[in-house]
Amino acid sequence: MNGANGHSSEPLGEQTLITALGAAASSNIVQIKAGTAQLQSWETTPGYFGLLQVCLGLQADTLRLY
């Protein structure tokens, strides 16, 4: 997930997002750190949160916060 310089090098896409989510939810600390770093690097990428909702099976217009 990280390039040679230690920074994220993966382009945002459905499959890479799903892979990063899986890594962040792993029980392996190295995978957790890599997945978390990748997800954080995408937080400023246009379309990230919309794609995240799609990948999690949520619809923006039906999401309810309590």
VOBA-1610 file (N, C-alpha, C; in pm, whole numbers, padded with zeros to 5 digits, always signed):
BEGIN
Met+00080-00119+00000Met+00000+00000+00000Met+00084+00126+00000Asn+00203+00120+00053Asn+00288+00238+00058Asn+00396+00228-00047Gly+00430+00343-00104Gly+00538+00349-00201Gly+00672+00346-00131Ala+00777+00355-00209Ala+00912+00348-00156Ala+00940+00460-00057Asn+00873+00573-00072Asn+00897+00686+00018Asn+00812+00680+00144Gly+00734+00572+00161Gly+00653+00557+00280Gly+00517+00625+00269His+00491+00690+00158His+00363+00758+00138His+00274+00674+00049Ser+00146+00700+00058Ser+00049+00628-00021Ser+00076+00645-00170Ser+00065+00535-00243Ser+00085+00544-00387Ser-00030+00480-00464Glu-00131+00435-00394Glu-00243+00369-00459Glu-00346+00471-00507Pro-00391+00459-00631Pro-00498+00548-00676Pro-00630+00506-00612Leu-00717+00603-00591Leu-00848+00573-00533Leu-00935+00503-00635Gly-00987+00391-00597Gly-01078+00313-00680Gly-01153+00217-00591Glu-01260+00160-00641Glu-01343+00073-00558Glu-01262-00044-00500Gln-01186-00112-00584Gln-01112-00228-00536Gln-01002-00191-00438Thr-00929-00080-00465Thr-00824-00040-00372Thr-00883+00008-00240Leu-01001+00070-00244Leu-01067+00113-00122Leu-01110-00008-00040Ile-01167-00107-00104Ile-01209-00229-00035Ile-01088-00300+00026Thr-00978-00304-00048Thr-00855-00365+00003Thr-00803-00290+00126Ala-00805-00157+00119Ala-00758-00075+00232Ala-00849-00093+00354Leu-00980-00099+00332Leu-01073-00123+00442Leu-01047-00259+00508Gly-01021-00358+00426Gly-00991-00492+00478Gly-00863-00492+00560Ala-00762-00421+00510Ala-00636-00414+00583Ala-00655-00341+00716Ala-00729-00230+00714Ala-00752-00152+00836Ala-00831-00232+00940Ala-00911-00327+00895Ala-00992-00409+00986Ala-00923-00541+01023Ser-00801-00558+00976Ser-00726-00680+01000Ser-00687-00695+01147Ser-00643-00813+01183Ser-00590-00834+01317Ser-00438-00820+01318Asn-00380-00796+01201Asn-00235-00780+01187Asn-00200-00632+01198Ile-00119-00595+01295Ile-00089-00455+01321Ile-00023-00385+01201Val+00059-00456+01127Val+00124-00397+01010Val+00019-00363+00904Gln-00076-00454+00883Gln-00183-00429+00787Gln-00275-00318+00835Ile-00303-00315+00964Ile-00388-00209+01019Ile-00326-00072+00994Lys-00197-00061+01022Lys-00128+00067+01003Lys-00126+00107+00856Ala-00098+00012+00768Ala-00094+00042+00624Ala-00232+00080+00572Gly-00334+00004+00611Gly-00470+00033+00566Gly-00519+00166+00618Thr-00492+00194+00744Thr-00533+00321+00804Thr-00463+00438+00736Ala-00335+00425+00712Ala-00260+00531+00645Ala-00315+00557+00505Gln-00349+00449+00434Gln-00404+00463+00300Gln-00538+00535+00305Leu-00626+00494+00397Leu-00757+00558+00409Leu-00743+00705+00445Gln-00653+00737+00537Gln-00632+00877+00575Gln-00579+00959+00459Ser-00496+00899+00376Ser-00440+00974+00263Ser-00547+01010+00160Trp-00653+00932+00155Trp-00761+00958+00059Trp-00864+01056+00111Glu-00860+01092+00239Glu-00965+01177+00297Glu-00979+01311+00227Thr-00876+01359+00163Thr-00883+01487+00091Thr-00900+01467-00060Thr-00916+01343-00103Thr-00935+01313-00245Thr-01081+01331-00283Pro-01109+01412-00385Pro-01248+01429-00428Pro-01313+01294-00460Gly-01432+01274-00409Gly-01506+01151-00435Gly-01483+01040-00335Tyr-01387+01060-00243Tyr-01354+00954-00147Tyr-01474+00913-00062Phe-01541+01010+00000Phe-01649+00976+00093Phe-01769+00917+00020Gly-01796+00963-00100Gly-01904+00903-00179Gly-01873+00759-00215Leu-01749+00733-00257Leu-01709+00596-00291Leu-01708+00509-00166Leu-01668+00566-00055Leu-01670+00492+00071Leu-01813+00448+00103Gln-01908+00538+00086Gln-02048+00503+00111Gln-02094+00393+00017Val-02056+00401-00108Val-02093+00298-00205Val-02035+00164-00163Cys-01906+00165-00126Cys-01840+00040-00087Cys-01899-00019+00040Leu-01950+00064+00126Leu-02012+00016+00249Leu-02161-00013+00230Gly-02210+00008+00109Gly-02350-00023+00080Gly-02447+00078+00133Leu-02401+00200+00153Leu-02488+00304+00206Leu-02529+00399+00094Gln-02644+00457+00107Gln-02690+00560+00016Gln-02689+00693+00091Ala-02627+00794+00034Ala-02614+00924+00102Ala-02749+00980+00143Asp-02851+00962+00060Asp-02981+01021+00090Asp-03062+00941+00192Thr-03019+00821+00227Thr-03091+00742+00326Thr-03012+00723+00455Leu-02892+00777+00459Leu-02810+00766+00579Leu-02870+00852+00689Arg-02895+00791+00803Arg-02952+00862+00916Arg-02852+00862+01030Leu-02826+00978+01085Leu-02740+00988+01203Leu-02826+01015+01323Tyr-02807+00940+01426Tyr-02887+00954+01549Tyr-02804+01010+01659
//
